[in-house]
């Protein structure tokens, strides 16, 4: 099973930026899909961004143009660059990977955006 280690969360003012990192214990080149989800208090977990092994990228409409997902295969790490953060982006952000048919979740990292 893939092990994931997330980092980069924190508190930022509205309009600020944060970069989340998700380090995987296996080659990200081989992982079928790597996703970032988030869950705000009282809400369902939602997909924020995802990158497929072949390079296809997709974003939630709410973050399109503000967030960027990228992958560094040399470091086995996936990033989520978050710009123009808004209070509604406040949530716990989770890294998720699908590898050989198995879905694995990270422990989550808190992102808080103050107004």
Secondary structure, DSSP 8 states (H G I E B T S, - for coil): ---EEEE--EEEETT--EEEEEEESS-TTT-SEEEEEEE-TTS--EEEEEEETT--EEE-TTTTTTEEEEEETTTTEEEEEE-S--GGG-EEEEEEEEETTEEEE---EEEEEE-
